[in-house]
Amino acid sequence: STARSESCELWLNFKSLDPQESTLGLSWHCPTDVLGYKHRSVSYTTVTLRNIYKVLASQYDPLGYICPYTTRAKLIVQALWNTERGWDEPIEGHLLQSWVEWEEELSNLQHIIIPRCYSSHSITGATNEVHIFCDASERSYGAVAYLRVTEQQAHISTSFIMARSRVAPRKQVSIPRLELCAALTGSQLAKVLQSELSLPLHSVYLWTDSTTVLKWIQSSSCRYKVFVGTRICEIQELTLSEQWGYVNSSENPADDITRGKSLSELTISSRWSQGPHFLTQTPDAWPKPPTESTNCDSEELRKTAFCSFTSTSHSLPDPTQVTSLEDLILATHQSLTGAAATSFTAAERLEAVNQLLRSAQKDSFPEDVRALKAGDAVPSSSRLSALSPEYDSISGLIRVGGRLRQAIDMDPDSIHPILLAPDHPLTRLIIKHYDAQLFHPGAERLYAEIRRTYWILRGRQAIKKHQYQCVDCRRWRASPATPKMADLPSARLRLYKPPFWSTGVDCFGPYLVKIGRRSEKRWGIIYKCLTTRCVHLDLLPSLDTNSFLMSLRRFIARRGKPYELWSDRGTNFRGGHK
C-alpha cells in the first residue's frame, strides 16, 4: 500500500528499500518508526573560525540528543575566542587537532536513531512522569529530561525527551555556582515540557548531584548574594522544593554532557538514551539524600548587620535638631504616641505643644516651677517675681498673673500669657514661626502678635536678635545701594572734535503712513553725536542693509564723514559693516 503526506511531495511505499521522509530537519524511517540525523557535509580548504561555525550550523539537533557530542565543539570554539583569533585566520596547534578529530566523527551521525514513540505500549491510563537531571563541570553544564511511563500492569518504560547544554562563562565561576546554573536550566526545561507536552503529566522530578544546590533551593533567596539569590528565586518560581532530589554522579546521565561523548558511543543503548537504571524501579529504590548535613557555602551569604530599636517613654525631641516649630510639634507627637503618623487632631496638637512648653519652663525656671506647684510664692530674687506668676493646674504651665483678671471679653491666653525664657531653643522657634507667618513684619508688630499667647522675658531684644539674623528680614529692610558710576568711554570725550565725530546710530518704529489710499510702514533712524548730543533724524522705507546704506550716505553728505559709528548687532548694521 502507498500513502501520501499532505505537506510533502514524497510518496511513501512500504515495498521500497529505504522509505524516509524529512521531519523537522530529521529523517523519519517509516517501517521502524525511528528518527535519524542527516549528515550535511561542508566543504572548505582551510580550518578557520568562520568555517567551524558553518559546520556547527549545518548540524540540526532540535531535541539535543547529541549534546554530549556538540558540547565538545562549543568548548573548542570558546578556546578559539580566548586566543583572540580573527574570523579567517588559520587555526594551528592542538586546537586544530581537536577540531579535526571532532569533525571526523560526523560520518557516524547518520547511524544515530531515536524512537519516535515514547513508549512501545499503549499509554492510555498509564502514569506519566518527567525526570530531569542536572550537572555541571568547570567547562560546561546542562540538563536532560526523560519520560517515565508506568502502565497498569506495573510495566515501566523510560525514553529520552530532550536535553540542553551550556558552556561555562569565560570568567572563572565556582563549581557550586555552575551547579546552580545547571539547576536553573533544568527548571526552565521543566517549564517548557509542562507547557508543550500534550501528554497528561502526573508529576515532574528534578535531580542534581550537588547537595549545596539542594540546600540553597530549600532556603530563602534573600539570604544570598545577587548571583545566587536571583537564580534561586527563579528556580523557586518555576519549581517546588519538594520536586528536587539527590542523585549520585555515577547515576546522573547529565554527567555525559559535561564529560562529552563521541557519536559512536551515542549509537549504542546507554543511560543517555534510556535514563538511569533506577527509573525502571519503584520509588522505594530511588536514591536517597545523604544523611550527613551539608555546610552551606558561607561566601555566598550576604553580610548581616544587627539592627535594633530602642524606645524611651515620653522622651521629647531636641529643639536644636529641628529647623521649624511645625517639625518639632510633629516629632513630639510621634514621640508621645509611638506612631509615625504625619497628621493628628487639634487636641493631639495642643497636647504636644503643652508638653514642649512644660519642658521649656522646667529647663528655664526649675525652682519657680517647684515652688508654684507646691503652692508657694516664687523667691523675691527670681526674675519672675515682678510678673506675679501663677500655676495653671489644668495645663501644667506657668502664666503671668497681671492685673487683667476682671476682663471677661478677652481671650484667656491674652489675660494670662505663658512665660518663656528668651534664650531657650523653643522660644527661638516660636519667634521664627510667627515671623514667617506674618511675612517678616517690624519688631513691634511681631512682638504684639506674640504677646497674645506668650510672654517672653526681654522679648523685644529676642525678636530684634532674630530679625538681625534672619536673611529675609534683612533683605526686606535693606536700603538700596547706589551703584558707583563707571568712567565715560573715550567716544564721549572728543572735546576738540567737530560734531558727529563719534556717532551712535539706531532704528525705531515702524510707523504707518498714508500714500494715496494705501498704508505703508516706515521706520526712523537716529544719528546722535556722542560728545555734543546733536541729533540727526532720517526716514527708512525698510530695515534692510540697502536702506541703511542710503541713509548713511545722506547723513555723510549733510553732516560730514564720522570718525567712528556705534550701533547694536542689527542685521542691517552688520550688513553695512561688511
Secondary structure as a PSIPRED ss2 file (coil, helix, strand):
# PSIPRED VFORMAT (PSIPRED V4.0)

   1 S C   1.000  0.000  0.000
   2 T E   0.000  0.000  1.000
   3 A E   0.000  0.000  1.000
   4 R E   0.000  0.000  1.000
   5 S C   1.000  0.000  0.000
   6 E C   1.000  0.000  0.000
   7 S C   1.000  0.000  0.000
   8 C C   1.000  0.000  0.000
   9 E C   1.000  0.000  0.000
  10 L C   1.000  0.000  0.000
  11 W E   0.000  0.000  1.000
  12 L E   0.000  0.000  1.000
  13 N E   0.000  0.000  1.000
  14 F C   1.000  0.000  0.000
  15 K C   1.000  0.000  0.000
  16 S C   1.000  0.000  0.000
  17 L C   1.000  0.000  0.000
  18 D C   1.000  0.000  0.000
  19 P C   1.000  0.000  0.000
  20 Q E   0.000  0.000  1.000
  21 E E   0.000  0.000  1.000
  22 S E   0.000  0.000  1.000
  23 T E   0.000  0.000  1.000
  24 L C   1.000  0.000  0.000
  25 G C   1.000  0.000  0.000
  26 L E   0.000  0.000  1.000
  27 S E   0.000  0.000  1.000
  28 W E   0.000  0.000  1.000
  29 H E   0.000  0.000  1.000
  30 C C   1.000  0.000  0.000
  31 P C   1.000  0.000  0.000
  32 T C   1.000  0.000  0.000
  33 D C   1.000  0.000  0.000
  34 V E   0.000  0.000  1.000
  35 L E   0.000  0.000  1.000
  36 G E   0.000  0.000  1.000
  37 Y C   1.000  0.000  0.000
  38 K C   1.000  0.000  0.000
  39 H C   1.000  0.000  0.000
  40 R C   1.000  0.000  0.000
  41 S C   1.000  0.000  0.000
  42 V C   1.000  0.000  0.000
  43 S C   1.000  0.000  0.000
  44 Y C   1.000  0.000  0.000
  45 T C   1.000  0.000  0.000
  46 T C   1.000  0.000  0.000
  47 V C   1.000  0.000  0.000
  48 T C   1.000  0.000  0.000
  49 L H   0.000  1.000  0.000
  50 R H   0.000  1.000  0.000
  51 N H   0.000  1.000  0.000
  52 I H   0.000  1.000  0.000
  53 Y H   0.000  1.000  0.000
  54 K H   0.000  1.000  0.000
  55 V H   0.000  1.000  0.000
  56 L H   0.000  1.000  0.000
  57 A H   0.000  1.000  0.000
  58 S H   0.000  1.000  0.000
  59 Q C   1.000  0.000  0.000
  60 Y C   1.000  0.000  0.000
  61 D C   1.000  0.000  0.000
  62 P C   1.000  0.000  0.000
  63 L C   1.000  0.000  0.000
  64 G C   1.000  0.000  0.000
  65 Y C   1.000  0.000  0.000
  66 I C   1.000  0.000  0.000
  67 C H   0.000  1.000  0.000
  68 P H   0.000  1.000  0.000
  69 Y H   0.000  1.000  0.000
  70 T H   0.000  1.000  0.000
  71 T H   0.000  1.000  0.000
  72 R H   0.000  1.000  0.000
  73 A H   0.000  1.000  0.000
  74 K H   0.000  1.000  0.000
  75 L H   0.000  1.000  0.000
  76 I H   0.000  1.000  0.000
  77 V H   0.000  1.000  0.000
  78 Q H   0.000  1.000  0.000
  79 A H   0.000  1.000  0.000
  80 L H   0.000  1.000  0.000
  81 W H   0.000  1.000  0.000
  82 N H   0.000  1.000  0.000
  83 T C   1.000  0.000  0.000
  84 E C   1.000  0.000  0.000
  85 R C   1.000  0.000  0.000
  86 G C   1.000  0.000  0.000
  87 W C   1.000  0.000  0.000
  88 D C   1.000  0.000  0.000
  89 E C   1.000  0.000  0.000
  90 P C   1.000  0.000  0.000
  91 I C   1.000  0.000  0.000
  92 E C   1.000  0.000  0.000
  93 G C   1.000  0.000  0.000
  94 H H   0.000  1.000  0.000
  95 L H   0.000  1.000  0.000
  96 L H   0.000  1.000  0.000
  97 Q H   0.000  1.000  0.000
  98 S H   0.000  1.000  0.000
  99 W H   0.000  1.000  0.000
 100 V H   0.000  1.000  0.000
 101 E H   0.000  1.000  0.000
 102 W H   0.000  1.000  0.000
 103 E H   0.000  1.000  0.000
 104 E H   0.000  1.000  0.000
 105 E H   0.000  1.000  0.000
 106 L H   0.000  1.000  0.000
 107 S H   0.000  1.000  0.000
 108 N H   0.000  1.000  0.000
 109 L H   0.000  1.000  0.000
 110 Q H   0.000  1.000  0.000
 111 H H   0.000  1.000  0.000
 112 I C   1.000  0.000  0.000
 113 I E   0.000  0.000  1.000
 114 I E   0.000  0.000  1.000
 115 P E   0.000  0.000  1.000
 116 R C   1.000  0.000  0.000
 117 C C   1.000  0.000  0.000
 118 Y C   1.000  0.000  0.000
 119 S C   1.000  0.000  0.000
 120 S C   1.000  0.000  0.000
 121 H C   1.000  0.000  0.000
 122 S C   1.000  0.000  0.000
 123 I C   1.000  0.000  0.000
 124 T C   1.000  0.000  0.000
 125 G C   1.000  0.000  0.000
 126 A C   1.000  0.000  0.000
 127 T E   0.000  0.000  1.000
 128 N E   0.000  0.000  1.000
 129 E E   0.000  0.000  1.000
 130 V E   0.000  0.000  1.000
 131 H E   0.000  0.000  1.000
 132 I E   0.000  0.000  1.000
 133 F E   0.000  0.000  1.000
 134 C E   0.000  0.000  1.000
 135 D E   0.000  0.000  1.000
 136 A E   0.000  0.000  1.000
 137 S C   1.000  0.000  0.000
 138 E C   1.000  0.000  0.000
 139 R C   1.000  0.000  0.000
 140 S E   0.000  0.000  1.000
 141 Y E   0.000  0.000  1.000
 142 G E   0.000  0.000  1.000
 143 A E   0.000  0.000  1.000
 144 V E   0.000  0.000  1.000
 145 A E   0.000  0.000  1.000
 146 Y E   0.000  0.000  1.000
 147 L E   0.000  0.000  1.000
 148 R E   0.000  0.000  1.000
 149 V E   0.000  0.000  1.000
 150 T E   0.000  0.000  1.000
 151 E C   1.000  0.000  0.000
 152 Q C   1.000  0.000  0.000
 153 Q C   1.000  0.000  0.000
 154 A C   1.000  0.000  0.000
 155 H C   1.000  0.000  0.000
 156 I E   0.000  0.000  1.000
 157 S E   0.000  0.000  1.000
 158 T E   0.000  0.000  1.000
 159 S E   0.000  0.000  1.000
 160 F E   0.000  0.000  1.000
 161 I E   0.000  0.000  1.000
 162 M E   0.000  0.000  1.000
 163 A E   0.000  0.000  1.000
 164 R E   0.000  0.000  1.000
 165 S E   0.000  0.000  1.000
 166 R E   0.000  0.000  1.000
 167 V E   0.000  0.000  1.000
 168 A C   1.000  0.000  0.000
 169 P C   1.000  0.000  0.000
 170 R C   1.000  0.000  0.000
 171 K C   1.000  0.000  0.000
 172 Q C   1.000  0.000  0.000
 173 V C   1.000  0.000  0.000
 174 S C   1.000  0.000  0.000
 175 I H   0.000  1.000  0.000
 176 P H   0.000  1.000  0.000
 177 R H   0.000  1.000  0.000
 178 L H   0.000  1.000  0.000
 179 E H   0.000  1.000  0.000
 180 L H   0.000  1.000  0.000
 181 C H   0.000  1.000  0.000
 182 A H   0.000  1.000  0.000
 183 A H   0.000  1.000  0.000
 184 L H   0.000  1.000  0.000
 185 T H   0.000  1.000  0.000
 186 G H   0.000  1.000  0.000
 187 S H   0.000  1.000  0.000
 188 Q H   0.000  1.000  0.000
 189 L H   0.000  1.000  0.000
 190 A H   0.000  1.000  0.000
 191 K H   0.000  1.000  0.000
 192 V H   0.000  1.000  0.000
 193 L H   0.000  1.000  0.000
 194 Q H   0.000  1.000  0.000
 195 S H   0.000  1.000  0.000
 196 E H   0.000  1.000  0.000
 197 L C   1.000  0.000  0.000
 198 S C   1.000  0.000  0.000
 199 L C   1.000  0.000  0.000
 200 P C   1.000  0.000  0.000
 201 L C   1.000  0.000  0.000
 202 H C   1.000  0.000  0.000
 203 S E   0.000  0.000  1.000
 204 V E   0.000  0.000  1.000
 205 Y E   0.000  0.000  1.000
 206 L E   0.000  0.000  1.000
 207 W E   0.000  0.000  1.000
 208 T E   0.000  0.000  1.000
 209 D C   1.000  0.000  0.000
 210 S C   1.000  0.000  0.000
 211 T H   0.000  1.000  0.000
 212 T H   0.000  1.000  0.000
 213 V H   0.000  1.000  0.000
 214 L H   0.000  1.000  0.000
 215 K H   0.000  1.000  0.000
 216 W H   0.000  1.000  0.000
 217 I H   0.000  1.000  0.000
 218 Q C   1.000  0.000  0.000
 219 S C   1.000  0.000  0.000
 220 S C   1.000  0.000  0.000
 221 S H   0.000  1.000  0.000
 222 C H   0.000  1.000  0.000
 223 R H   0.000  1.000  0.000
 224 Y E   0.000  0.000  1.000
 225 K C   1.000  0.000  0.000
 226 V H   0.000  1.000  0.000
 227 F H   0.000  1.000  0.000
 228 V H   0.000  1.000  0.000
 229 G H   0.000  1.000  0.000
 230 T H   0.000  1.000  0.000
 231 R H   0.000  1.000  0.000
 232 I H   0.000  1.000  0.000
 233 C H   0.000  1.000  0.000
 234 E H   0.000  1.000  0.000
 235 I H   0.000  1.000  0.000
 236 Q H   0.000  1.000  0.000
 237 E H   0.000  1.000  0.000
 238 L H   0.000  1.000  0.000
 239 T C   1.000  0.000  0.000
 240 L C   1.000  0.000  0.000
 241 S H   0.000  1.000  0.000
 242 E H   0.000  1.000  0.000
 243 Q H   0.000  1.000  0.000
 244 W E   0.000  0.000  1.000
 245 G E   0.000  0.000  1.000
 246 Y E   0.000  0.000  1.000
 247 V C   1.000  0.000  0.000
 248 N C   1.000  0.000  0.000
 249 S H   0.000  1.000  0.000
 250 S H   0.000  1.000  0.000
 251 E H   0.000  1.000  0.000
 252 N C   1.000  0.000  0.000
 253 P C   1.000  0.000  0.000
 254 A C   1.000  0.000  0.000
 255 D H   0.000  1.000  0.000
 256 D H   0.000  1.000  0.000
 257 I H   0.000  1.000  0.000
 258 T H   0.000  1.000  0.000
 259 R H   0.000  1.000  0.000
 260 G C   1.000  0.000  0.000
 261 K C   1.000  0.000  0.000
 262 S C   1.000  0.000  0.000
 263 L H   0.000  1.000  0.000
 264 S H   0.000  1.000  0.000
 265 E H   0.000  1.000  0.000
 266 L H   0.000  1.000  0.000
 267 T C   1.000  0.000  0.000
 268 I C   1.000  0.000  0.000
 269 S C   1.000  0.000  0.000
 270 S C   1.000  0.000  0.000
 271 R H   0.000  1.000  0.000
 272 W H   0.000  1.000  0.000
 273 S H   0.000  1.000  0.000
 274 Q H   0.000  1.000  0.000
 275 G C   1.000  0.000  0.000
 276 P C   1.000  0.000  0.000
 277 H H   0.000  1.000  0.000
 278 F H   0.000  1.000  0.000
 279 L H   0.000  1.000  0.000
 280 T H   0.000  1.000  0.000
 281 Q C   1.000  0.000  0.000
 282 T C   1.000  0.000  0.000
 283 P H   0.000  1.000  0.000
 284 D H   0.000  1.000  0.000
 285 A H   0.000  1.000  0.000
 286 W C   1.000  0.000  0.000
 287 P C   1.000  0.000  0.000
 288 K C   1.000  0.000  0.000
 289 P C   1.000  0.000  0.000
 290 P C   1.000  0.000  0.000
 291 T C   1.000  0.000  0.000
 292 E C   1.000  0.000  0.000
 293 S C   1.000  0.000  0.000
 294 T C   1.000  0.000  0.000
 295 N C   1.000  0.000  0.000
 296 C C   1.000  0.000  0.000
 297 D C   1.000  0.000  0.000
 298 S H   0.000  1.000  0.000
 299 E H   0.000  1.000  0.000
 300 E H   0.000  1.000  0.000
 301 L E   0.000  0.000  1.000
 302 R C   1.000  0.000  0.000
 303 K C   1.000  0.000  0.000
 304 T C   1.000  0.000  0.000
 305 A C   1.000  0.000  0.000
 306 F C   1.000  0.000  0.000
 307 C C   1.000  0.000  0.000
 308 S C   1.000  0.000  0.000
 309 F C   1.000  0.000  0.000
 310 T C   1.000  0.000  0.000
 311 S C   1.000  0.000  0.000
 312 T C   1.000  0.000  0.000
 313 S C   1.000  0.000  0.000
 314 H C   1.000  0.000  0.000
 315 S C   1.000  0.000  0.000
 316 L C   1.000  0.000  0.000
 317 P C   1.000  0.000  0.000
 318 D C   1.000  0.000  0.000
 319 P H   0.000  1.000  0.000
 320 T H   0.000  1.000  0.000
 321 Q H   0.000  1.000  0.000
 322 V C   1.000  0.000  0.000
 323 T C   1.000  0.000  0.000
 324 S C   1.000  0.000  0.000
 325 L H   0.000  1.000  0.000
 326 E H   0.000  1.000  0.000
 327 D H   0.000  1.000  0.000
 328 L H   0.000  1.000  0.000
 329 I H   0.000  1.000  0.000
 330 L H   0.000  1.000  0.000
 331 A H   0.000  1.000  0.000
 332 T H   0.000  1.000  0.000
 333 H H   0.000  1.000  0.000
 334 Q H   0.000  1.000  0.000
 335 S H   0.000  1.000  0.000
 336 L H   0.000  1.000  0.000
 337 T H   0.000  1.000  0.000
 338 G C   1.000  0.000  0.000
 339 A C   1.000  0.000  0.000
 340 A C   1.000  0.000  0.000
 341 A C   1.000  0.000  0.000
 342 T C   1.000  0.000  0.000
 343 S C   1.000  0.000  0.000
 344 F C   1.000  0.000  0.000
 345 T C   1.000  0.000  0.000
 346 A H   0.000  1.000  0.000
 347 A H   0.000  1.000  0.000
 348 E H   0.000  1.000  0.000
 349 R H   0.000  1.000  0.000
 350 L H   0.000  1.000  0.000
 351 E H   0.000  1.000  0.000
 352 A H   0.000  1.000  0.000
 353 V H   0.000  1.000  0.000
 354 N H   0.000  1.000  0.000
 355 Q H   0.000  1.000  0.000
 356 L H   0.000  1.000  0.000
 357 L H   0.000  1.000  0.000
 358 R H   0.000  1.000  0.000
 359 S H   0.000  1.000  0.000
 360 A H   0.000  1.000  0.000
 361 Q H   0.000  1.000  0.000
 362 K H   0.000  1.000  0.000
 363 D H   0.000  1.000  0.000
 364 S H   0.000  1.000  0.000
 365 F C   1.000  0.000  0.000
 366 P H   0.000  1.000  0.000
 367 E H   0.000  1.000  0.000
 368 D H   0.000  1.000  0.000
 369 V H   0.000  1.000  0.000
 370 R H   0.000  1.000  0.000
 371 A H   0.000  1.000  0.000
 372 L H   0.000  1.000  0.000
 373 K H   0.000  1.000  0.000
 374 A C   1.000  0.000  0.000
 375 G C   1.000  0.000  0.000
 376 D C   1.000  0.000  0.000
 377 A C   1.000  0.000  0.000
 378 V C   1.000  0.000  0.000
 379 P C   1.000  0.000  0.000
 380 S C   1.000  0.000  0.000
 381 S C   1.000  0.000  0.000
 382 S C   1.000  0.000  0.000
 383 R C   1.000  0.000  0.000
 384 L C   1.000  0.000  0.000
 385 S H   0.000  1.000  0.000
 386 A H   0.000  1.000  0.000
 387 L H   0.000  1.000  0.000
 388 S C   1.000  0.000  0.000
 389 P C   1.000  0.000  0.000
 390 E E   0.000  0.000  1.000
 391 Y E   0.000  0.000  1.000
 392 D E   0.000  0.000  1.000
 393 S C   1.000  0.000  0.000
 394 I C   1.000  0.000  0.000
 395 S C   1.000  0.000  0.000
 396 G C   1.000  0.000  0.000
 397 L E   0.000  0.000  1.000
 398 I E   0.000  0.000  1.000
 399 R E   0.000  0.000  1.000
 400 V C   1.000  0.000  0.000
 401 G C   1.000  0.000  0.000
 402 G C   1.000  0.000  0.000
 403 R C   1.000  0.000  0.000
 404 L C   1.000  0.000  0.000
 405 R C   1.000  0.000  0.000
 406 Q C   1.000  0.000  0.000
 407 A C   1.000  0.000  0.000
 408 I C   1.000  0.000  0.000
 409 D C   1.000  0.000  0.000
 410 M C   1.000  0.000  0.000
 411 D C   1.000  0.000  0.000
 412 P H   0.000  1.000  0.000
 413 D H   0.000  1.000  0.000
 414 S H   0.000  1.000  0.000
 415 I H   0.000  1.000  0.000
 416 H C   1.000  0.000  0.000
 417 P C   1.000  0.000  0.000
 418 I E   0.000  0.000  1.000
 419 L E   0.000  0.000  1.000
 420 L E   0.000  0.000  1.000
 421 A C   1.000  0.000  0.000
 422 P C   1.000  0.000  0.000
 423 D C   1.000  0.000  0.000
 424 H C   1.000  0.000  0.000
 425 P H   0.000  1.000  0.000
 426 L H   0.000  1.000  0.000
 427 T H   0.000  1.000  0.000
 428 R H   0.000  1.000  0.000
 429 L H   0.000  1.000  0.000
 430 I H   0.000  1.000  0.000
 431 I H   0.000  1.000  0.000
 432 K H   0.000  1.000  0.000
 433 H H   0.000  1.000  0.000
 434 Y H   0.000  1.000  0.000
 435 D H   0.000  1.000  0.000
 436 A H   0.000  1.000  0.000
 437 Q H   0.000  1.000  0.000
 438 L C   1.000  0.000  0.000
 439 F C   1.000  0.000  0.000
 440 H C   1.000  0.000  0.000
 441 P C   1.000  0.000  0.000
 442 G C   1.000  0.000  0.000
 443 A H   0.000  1.000  0.000
 444 E H   0.000  1.000  0.000
 445 R H   0.000  1.000  0.000
 446 L H   0.000  1.000  0.000
 447 Y H   0.000  1.000  0.000
 448 A H   0.000  1.000  0.000
 449 E H   0.000  1.000  0.000
 450 I H   0.000  1.000  0.000
 451 R C   1.000  0.000  0.000
 452 R C   1.000  0.000  0.000
 453 T C   1.000  0.000  0.000
 454 Y E   0.000  0.000  1.000
 455 W E   0.000  0.000  1.000
 456 I E   0.000  0.000  1.000
 457 L C   1.000  0.000  0.000
 458 R C   1.000  0.000  0.000
 459 G H   0.000  1.000  0.000
 460 R H   0.000  1.000  0.000
 461 Q H   0.000  1.000  0.000
 462 A H   0.000  1.000  0.000
 463 I H   0.000  1.000  0.000
 464 K H   0.000  1.000  0.000
 465 K H   0.000  1.000  0.000
 466 H H   0.000  1.000  0.000
 467 Q H   0.000  1.000  0.000
 468 Y H   0.000  1.000  0.000
 469 Q H   0.000  1.000  0.000
 470 C C   1.000  0.000  0.000
 471 V H   0.000  1.000  0.000
 472 D H   0.000  1.000  0.000
 473 C H   0.000  1.000  0.000
 474 R H   0.000  1.000  0.000
 475 R H   0.000  1.000  0.000
 476 W H   0.000  1.000  0.000
 477 R H   0.000  1.000  0.000
 478 A C   1.000  0.000  0.000
 479 S C   1.000  0.000  0.000
 480 P C   1.000  0.000  0.000
 481 A C   1.000  0.000  0.000
 482 T C   1.000  0.000  0.000
 483 P C   1.000  0.000  0.000
 484 K C   1.000  0.000  0.000
 485 M C   1.000  0.000  0.000
 486 A C   1.000  0.000  0.000
 487 D C   1.000  0.000  0.000
 488 L C   1.000  0.000  0.000
 489 P C   1.000  0.000  0.000
 490 S H   0.000  1.000  0.000
 491 A H   0.000  1.000  0.000
 492 R H   0.000  1.000  0.000
 493 L H   0.000  1.000  0.000
 494 R C   1.000  0.000  0.000
 495 L C   1.000  0.000  0.000
 496 Y C   1.000  0.000  0.000
 497 K C   1.000  0.000  0.000
 498 P C   1.000  0.000  0.000
 499 P C   1.000  0.000  0.000
 500 F C   1.000  0.000  0.000
 501 W C   1.000  0.000  0.000
 502 S E   0.000  0.000  1.000
 503 T E   0.000  0.000  1.000
 504 G E   0.000  0.000  1.000
 505 V E   0.000  0.000  1.000
 506 D E   0.000  0.000  1.000
 507 C E   0.000  0.000  1.000
 508 F E   0.000  0.000  1.000
 509 G E   0.000  0.000  1.000
 510 P E   0.000  0.000  1.000
 511 Y E   0.000  0.000  1.000
 512 L E   0.000  0.000  1.000
 513 V E   0.000  0.000  1.000
 514 K E   0.000  0.000  1.000
 515 I E   0.000  0.000  1.000
 516 G C   1.000  0.000  0.000
 517 R C   1.000  0.000  0.000
 518 R E   0.000  0.000  1.000
 519 S E   0.000  0.000  1.000
 520 E E   0.000  0.000  1.000
 521 K E   0.000  0.000  1.000
 522 R E   0.000  0.000  1.000
 523 W E   0.000  0.000  1.000
 524 G E   0.000  0.000  1.000
 525 I E   0.000  0.000  1.000
 526 I E   0.000  0.000  1.000
 527 Y E   0.000  0.000  1.000
 528 K E   0.000  0.000  1.000
 529 C E   0.000  0.000  1.000
 530 L C   1.000  0.000  0.000
 531 T C   1.000  0.000  0.000
 532 T C   1.000  0.000  0.000
 533 R C   1.000  0.000  0.000
 534 C C   1.000  0.000  0.000
 535 V E   0.000  0.000  1.000
 536 H E   0.000  0.000  1.000
 537 L E   0.000  0.000  1.000
 538 D E   0.000  0.000  1.000
 539 L E   0.000  0.000  1.000
 540 L E   0.000  0.000  1.000
 541 P C   1.000  0.000  0.000
 542 S C   1.000  0.000  0.000
 543 L C   1.000  0.000  0.000
 544 D C   1.000  0.000  0.000
 545 T H   0.000  1.000  0.000
 546 N H   0.000  1.000  0.000
 547 S H   0.000  1.000  0.000
 548 F H   0.000  1.000  0.000
 549 L H   0.000  1.000  0.000
 550 M H   0.000  1.000  0.000
 551 S H   0.000  1.000  0.000
 552 L H   0.000  1.000  0.000
 553 R H   0.000  1.000  0.000
 554 R H   0.000  1.000  0.000
 555 F H   0.000  1.000  0.000
 556 I H   0.000  1.000  0.000
 557 A H   0.000  1.000  0.000
 558 R H   0.000  1.000  0.000
 559 R H   0.000  1.000  0.000
 560 G C   1.000  0.000  0.000
 561 K C   1.000  0.000  0.000
 562 P C   1.000  0.000  0.000
 563 Y C   1.000  0.000  0.000
 564 E E   0.000  0.000  1.000
 565 L E   0.000  0.000  1.000
 566 W E   0.000  0.000  1.000
 567 S C   1.000  0.000  0.000
 568 D C   1.000  0.000  0.000
 569 R C   1.000  0.000  0.000
 570 G C   1.000  0.000  0.000
 571 T H   0.000  1.000  0.000
 572 N H   0.000  1.000  0.000
 573 F H   0.000  1.000  0.000
 574 R H   0.000  1.000  0.000
 575 G H   0.000  1.000  0.000
 576 G H   0.000  1.000  0.000
 577 H H   0.000  1.000  0.000
 578 K C   1.000  0.000  0.000
